[in-house]
Amino acid sequence: MGENRNPKTGLKSILGGARHNRFYGGFRGGSLAGWVFVSDLLAVNTTQHHLPLSLSLPRMSKMWTNFAKRASSTLRNNFRVCSLSSRFCEPQTSARVKSYPFQGFTKVGVSRSKGHASVAEAIESTDTEDDHDEVQKLLEEMAKAEEHKLDSNSYKYKMLKRRQIKTETEAWEEAAREYEELLEDMREQKLAPNLPYMKSLFLGWFEPLRNAILADQELCNDSKCRMSHAPYFNDLPADMMAVVTMHKLMALLMTNSNGVGTARVIQAACQIGEAVEHEARIYEFMKREKRTAAHKSSHLAPAEERGKLTEENEEMDKKKNRLRKRVAGLMKKQKKQQAMGIVRGQDDWKPWGQEAQVKVGSRLMQLLIETAYIQPPANQFGDGPPDIRPAFKHTLKTLSNDSQKETRRYGVIECDPLVQNGLEKSARHMVIPYMPMLVPPINWTGYDKGAYLFLPSYVMRIHGAKQQREAVKRAPKSQLDPVFEALNTLGNTKWRVNKRVLCVIDQIWANGGCLADLVDREDVPLPEEPDTEDEAEIRKWRWKVKAVKKENSERHSQRCDIELKLAVARKMKDEEGFYYPHNLDFRGRAYPMHPYLNHLGSDLCRGILEFAEGRPLGKSGLHWLKIHLANLYAGGVDKLSYDGRIAFTENHLDDIFDSADRPLEGKRWWLQAEDPFQCLAACINLSEALRSPTPETTISHMPVHQDGSCNGLQHYAALGRDKLGAAAVNLTGGDQPADVYSGIAA
């Protein structure tokens, strides 16, 4: 498979010499690191964590820009890139090989005439006189299959797109409708005791919060109203605002880094306000679309309805005329940028800005705090009134700076312990707006043009920094095109859930966790207070209580995180495939826009996810799958040579088969791995291959995560032609992978 077996292969061969390999690549952590198919893996001197190549996308000097362009060009020309548009990136031609255009990939069959498992292996065949016919035959077979696939999938794509649009535009509305229906059922049939704990809480808070928002909206309609949030508070119906407020705040309380059950006021206000604005924008767009559709069919409507539509249309015409006059006035004053901004903003939506988002979010939080209450389970022996208390409270915390001897106070929202106890069970009832997409994301073409079909999407995460947003908008398109292309390639990679691994995880989690890096689902019991008046013993007991509470808080946070990831996995497990739109942070590092279950996550996430489009392993793929499994086992095995790692895998084949067949009932060898769930997935894939009559033709969906060896030092070594530094970070070959940190420590 075009595999470069020279142990001294370096950076030059990666950028210019690797030929006809299959690469599913992604930018992560500022480096060209990501997912490589085990079939025909990029054959360079690398381990799982030591790929000698790093590209930093943003703010490059001219030299780094040229370097990135060259690498990008090499990827386009030398590798088959998995993209949703199903483009075939032609390999470089040579005297012996000729390239043919191709319109997409299907599952590649095996060439019966010569036993090649892929086009790339046919290209690498040593029978030069038959290469042309062999490659052409495979390409024609794949082209026919792809043409048939496109015809048969057009209806399927439309159905998936319809589901995607519904998910993006109606998630909050459906949640609000569900609460309304549950309220009605509860009044009529007393269904509340049968509801899950957190859903019953949401239901109890929904109606009072909605009514409070309605009352506030009526006040905001008054022309004399001077409340700062008034101009924006009627952009969304009250029921949808209530659902957004509850769910966004609960999501923050579940995932906050400062501890489960607390969230900073300013952070919560920003996120709630932003979510309300996004939903209001979608709501306004959908309302306008419905109005347009109604106008088209108005000739069939009764006279009274036609009259209403006519009045609405006249109002819209007046608005358009005012807009035209404003644009003409700006053009006369030579204010072209402002005029073009109005023309481009045909959705008539003026962004709120962060200040307005905070005002709206703060008011909604205040209303939730005032209306949301919780009642502990009734004590059947108690004679007093029921203990009803607020579910949330606003408090102040003090942050001290020892170096500057300063203290700073900030506001936090805290939930009642009874609410906190139910947080980890609420993931399945949460509305998660930015889910993985069922259809290919829209290609990025501008700052806010790309990714999701309707949900507001931005190519850079600016967190309110206007200067960063303006810098991206001012950047020349030619400078951003390579970045857009990289993000589009990442977003067009199709994933699916590995059901066998998910089934094992569900079994472990149902049995209490505490296995394979899954947190224990039970809290550590608090130590009993000592029956003594000794101050030293009491002080020691207090420290133990503090440590146990901290441990339980961390466990609670981890349980919430796992529940969110598993909720997404269970929702997506029956999908044929899904996609992760990507965007950048301010340093140019690319991340999936969906935050919970993604390929850059923990071992749990990576074990659950696999490529949706499988490929035959090929001869070199089986070789690399064994290396990959040894890398995942780690524990020093990943520091061996390639031959040493292959030998390790082959010496543990019985353990690998046992892990695949009986992951929880057998010897559980996979649990000893450093990355147990990824190791289990690799055991399953390798077992299937080795039990096949022809292992090379086994279809593999296994991704291989790779990263550079200290990317920054690799750049310095390459720039300075530093041979010693290059050897320390694996830019030059060796019998075993080098570890720069061990070298420094020595």
C-alpha positions, -999 to +999 in steps of 0.1 A: +000+000+000+027+026-008+040+021+027+073+038+034+093+014+055+124+035+057+129+041+095+146+075+087+115+090+070+112+126+081+091+157+075+101+160+039+086+127+029+054+136+046+050+168+027+062+157-007+068+120-009+039+100+005+018+087-023-017+072-027-024+068+010-059+071+025-062+099+051-091+112+071-074+143+086-083+170+110-067+200+126-067+197+164-047+214+191-031+236+166-016+207+147-024+185+118-036+157+139-067+136+137-082+105+124-064+082+100-080+051+086-061+020+097-064+008+061-033+022+043-023+044+072+001+073+066+033+054+066+058+076+084+080+073+115+053+078+141+035+064+171+000+070+182+011+102+198+041+111+177+032+122+142+060+144+131+039+171+115+023+202+129+004+231+112-008+261+131-036+277+111-040+313+123-016+343+125+012+327+106+041+345+091+044+344+053+067+314+057+042+295+078+014+304+054+033+289+025+041+259+046+005+253+054-005+258+017+020+232+007+008+207+032-028+214+023-020+209-014-002+177-005-032+164+013-055+173-016-033+158-042-018+128-024-046+115-002-082+105-005-100+129+017-133+119+032-157+147+023-194+149+022-194+162-013-179+128-022-151+143-041-122+121-052-088+137-047-067+124-075-032+110-066-002+125-082+006+110-116+038+092-123+053+075-153+037+042-142+003+054-128-024+074-145-052+092-126-088+091-135-116+114-124-141+099-100-173+112-085-173+096-051-166+067-029-187+037-022-178+006-002-149-007-022-152-043-033-123-066-038-107-070-072-112-107-078-086-108-106-057-100-084-070-099-049-064-061-043-085-048-015-085-012-027-077+011-056-046+022-038-033-014-035-039-019-072-019+012-079+010-002-059+009-035-077+042-045-092+026-058-124+030-025-143+015-036-176-018-046-159-020-016-136-040+006-160-067-020-166-068-030-129-073+006-116-097+015-144-119-015-137-121-007-100-129+029-107-156+021-131-172-004-107-171+023-079-185+050-103-215+028-113-222+020-076-219+056-067-243+067-095-269+042-083-263+052-047-269+089-055-302+081-073-315+059-045-304+082-017-319+114-030-352+107-012-334+096+019-313+128+019-345+149+017-360+131+046-329+135+067-327+172+058-363+176+068-355+160+102-325+181+106-344+213+099-371+202+124-344+195+150-328+229+146-360+250+144-386+232+166-366+218+195-376+245+220-411+248+206-417+211+209-404+211+245-428+240+254-457+221+237-449+190+256-450+209+289-483+224+280-497+189+272-483+174+304-499+202+324-532+195+309-528+157+315-518+164+351-549+185+357-572+159+342-557+126+351-532+133+379-501+120+360-475+139+380-464+110+403-455+089+372-431+115+357-393+113+362-380+134+390-364+162+370-392+163+345-417+168+373-395+197+385-394+213+351-431+209+348-437+225+382-415+255+373-428+260+337-463+274+343-453+300+369-423+311+349-443+314+317-470+335+334-443+358+349-428+363+315-462+370+300-468+397+326-434+412+320-440+412+282-473+431+288-454+457+307-427+459+280-455+467+254-463+498+273-447+528+256-439+543+290-419+512+300-383+521+308-370+486+316-337+480+298-347+446+284-380+459+271-371+463+234-361+426+231-385+409+255-413+403+230-393+387+202-401+352+214-433+337+229-433+333+267-436+295+267-405+291+246-385+317+267-394+297+298-382+265+283-349+281+271-343+296+305-348+264+325-328+242+302-299+265+296-295+272+334-297+235+342-272+226+316-248+252+331-253+239+366-245+204+353-213+212+335-198+242+354-161+238+360-164+256+394-185+228+408-219+211+400-248+231+412-233+266+408-230+289+379-216+325+376-244+350+370-227+368+341-220+335+323-255+323+328-270+356+317-249+357+286-257+321+276-295+324+283-297+357+265-277+344+235-299+313+233-331+334+234-318+357+206-309+327+184-343+311+189-360+344+183-342+348+151-353+314+139-388+320+151-390+352+132-377+336+100-401+307+103-430+331+109-421+351+078-418+319+057-453+308+069-466+343+060-451+341+026-466+307+020-500+320+032-497+349+008-491+326-022-523+307-013-543+338-004-565+335-035-580+304-020-586+320+014-619+336+026-624+373+021-618+382+057-584+363+058-574+379+025-581+413+040-558+406+069-531+393+046-535+425+024-530+447+055-498+427+065-484+430+029-491+467+028-472+471+061-443+450+047-442+472+016-441+504+037-412+489+056-393+480+024-398+515+011-384+530+043-355+506+039-348+516+003-349+553+013-324+547+041-301+528+017-303+556-009-295+582+018-265+563+030-252+560-006-256+597-011-235+603+020-209+579+006-215+555+035-212+524+014-204+499+041-235+508+062-257+506+031-243+472+020-248+460+055-285+468+053-288+452+018-271+420+030-292+418+061-323+408+042-337+389+072-343+423+088-328+410+120-306+434+139-283+416+163-289+424+199-253+426+210-239+412+242-252+440+265-288+433+254-283+395+257-271+400+293-301+422+302-326+397+288-308+367+304-306+385+338-343+393+338-352+357+329-330+343+356-345+367+381-380+356+371-370+319+374-355+325+409-387+342+420-411+315+407-392+282+410-397+263+442-390+228+454-407+207+481-389+179+499-406+145+502-434+147+527-428+133+562-458+112+570-452+118+608-448+155+605-477+178+617-463+211+604-468+228+571-449+214+540-413+226+536-414+246+504-383+266+495-367+283+465-351+260+440-324+286+432-307+315+450-284+343+441-253+347+463-220+364+463-186+347+464-152+362+472-122+356+450-089+365+466-057+372+447-028+364+470-001+379+447-018+414+446-035+411+480-069+419+465-103+404+468-131+405+442-167+395+447-188+379+420-224+367+418-233+330+414-266+311+410-268+281+433-294+253+432-310+236+462-294+202+471-326+184+461-323+199+426-286+190+425-293+154+434-315+151+403-291+169+379-273+137+367-307+121+359-319+152+339-296+147+308-323+126+290-348+154+294-325+183+283-329+201+250-294+200+234-296+225+205-262+219+187-266+182+181-245+163+155-261+168+121-279+142+101-269+158+068-237+174+056-230+208+072-231+239+050-196+247+038-180+277+055-179+308+033-178+336+058-178+345+095-214+336+100-221+316+069-217+278+072-223+248+095-259+244+107-288+249+084-307+273+107-289+275+141-267+306+142-231+295+135-199+314+137-165+304+123-147+317+154-156+315+191-151+351+202-169+351+236-180+387+232-146+401+219-158+425+192-122+431+180-117+394+171-150+393+153-142+423+132-107+410+125-122+378+110-147+398+090-120+421+076-096+393+067-093+387+029-113+358+016-081+343-001-065+342+034-095+325+050-102+300+022-076+274+034-091+276+069-126+272+055-115+242+034-099+225+065-131+231+086-153+218+057-132+186+054-135+180+092-173+187+091-178+164+061-164+134+078-193+109+085-194+092+119-216+066+136-220+050+170-202+017+177-232-002+191-211-030+206-190-007+227-220+014+237-238-017+249-208-026+271-207+009+285-244+009+293-240-024+312-212-010+333-231+022+340-263+003+349-243-018+374-229+012+392-199+023+371-165+023+388-150+003+359-128+013+329-124+049+341-162+053+346-168+071+379-186+053+408-223+062+407-225+062+445-212+090+468-185+084+494-202+082+528-194+111+552-172+101+582-191+101+615-184+128+640-161+116+667-175+114+702-149+135+718-141+171+728-105+169+717-100+198+693-073+180+673-096+151+666-125+173+657-102+194+634-091+162+617-127+150+613-136+183+597-108+180+572-120+145+563-155+158+558-142+186+536-122+161+515-152+137+511-175+165+501-150+176+475-147+140+462-185+137+460-188+170+442-162+158+416-180+125+412-213+143+407-198+165+380-183+134+362-217+116+364-235+145+348-209+147+321-212+109+314-250+111+314-249+139+288-225+119+265-245+087+268-278+106+262-264+118+229-250+084+220-283+067+227-301+092+206-278+088+176-271+051+178-297+041+152-286+067+127-268+055+096-243+083+101-239+119+114-216+149+110-198+173+133-196+209+121-164+225+133-153+260+141-122+277+156-112+292+189-092+325+188-059+306+184-071+288+153-076+254+169-106+235+154-132+219+176-166+203+169-195+227+177-213+199+195-198+199+230-205+165+245-200+134+224-173+141+199-141+126+185-118+150+205-133+139+238-123+113+263-116+076+258-154+070+264-163+093+234-136+079+211-145+043+219-182+050+211-175+067+178-163+052+145-163+061+108-196+055+091-180+047+058-159+016+061-130+005+039-112-028+034-082-031+057-058-040+029-024-056+036-009-026+055-041-019+073-039-051+093-003-043+101-013-009+114-044-021+133-020-043+154+002-013+160-028+008+169-040-017+195-006-018+212-006+020+213-039+021+230-028-005+256+002+018+263+019+012+297+053+014+279+042-008+250+037+024+229+074+032+233+085+000+215+095-002+179+068-010+153+079-047+152+079-048+190+043-035+191+032-059+165+048-088+185+030-076+216-004-077+199+003-111+184+014-125+217-020-115+233-043-128+206-061-151+231-067-121+254-079-100+224-104-127+212-117-131+248-121-093+252-141-091+220-163-121+228-168-117+265-159-082+275-174-083+310-177-121+316-142-131+305-107-122+316-113-085+310-078-080+296-089-048+278-096-031+312-058-030+318-053-007+288-046+030+293-075+038+269-098+008+277-129+016+255-108+024+224-088-008+231-121-028+233-132-013+199-098-023+184-101-058+199-135-063+183-122-050+149-090-071+150-109-102+160-133-098+131-104-094+107-084-124+120-114-147+120-122-138+084-109-161+056-093-131+040-084-106+067-072-080+042-108-076+028-124-071+062-143-038+063-129-015+090-145+016+105-117+022+130-103+057+134-067+062+145-061+093+166-026+108+161-008+138+173+026+154+170+055+151+194+056+185+210+045+205+179+062+238+189+096+222+193+091+204+160+087+238+143+118+252+160+139+222+151+127+224+115+133+261+112+168+259+128+179+227+111+185+214+146+194+177+141+195+169+179+162+187+185+146+170+154+157+136+168+142+144+202+108+152+187+107+124+161+114+145+130+141+121+122+138+083+124+151+059+150+147+024+162+123+036+189+102+067+193+119+095+212+105+113+242+118+149+246+105+152+281+124+122+293+155+136+276+152+169+294+146+152+328+177+131+323 
